[in-house]
Amino acid sequence: MKFYYPQLLNITAYRGFLVCLLSCLLWSTPAQSNDQHWSELAKVIVSDLKDVQQAYQLGDIKAAQNSIIKGYFGVFEGKKMEAAMRMEIGAKHTYGVERMFGQLRKLTKKEDSAAEIARMITAMTQVLVDDASILDKAGIPPEVFRVNQ
């Protein structure tokens, strides 16, 4: 019986290389995909805010208010960005951001000027993008805030 040690060594080394490579890929993928989780959510909210502005300029107050509700309840609260902000940035700051959503809704309800609506949306956009960046840099995982874990 011949035993070819060099071939066995190559197969073992190759198998070890593949296992190592697969492990690296599996372990690195979730971290890479979650690096920008909160920034991606902020983009969705900002898109909703742009919808508010467009609808308001067209005179569709109801659609503008629905977009505010969608951004706040659908993403900010619904996707747990609010909870992450409370944990990492603080309750006082997060309450201020929540109030901005409320103020925007009031501005649209009383049919304030389009310029005032645009100013509020610009301010909210900056805050949301900055806060999302803070959450991403802190490495706050979205899984922490799942309901019924």
C-alpha angles and dihedrals in degrees: 000000000000120000117199104205096178091057092048090050091052093049092047092047091047092049090048091050091051093048091049092047093048091048092051092049094047095047096043099046100071093047092050094048093050096045091095101027096123093041089054090052090049089054090055092050091047088052089053089050090052088052088053091054094046094047091047092051089052089052095248099135094169093055090047091053092046089055090052090051091046092052094045105038098024099048115002094050101015096054091042098246088133092055092048091050092049090052098045107025102026142260096264094056092043091051088054091054090049089052089054089060089050093048091050090052091050091049091054092044094054089042096238121183120297088235091059091048090050091049091052092047091050091051092047092048092054093048094047094048092047093047093047089052090053091051092048093048090049089054095234103176118220090222091071090073101048114129118236096015 
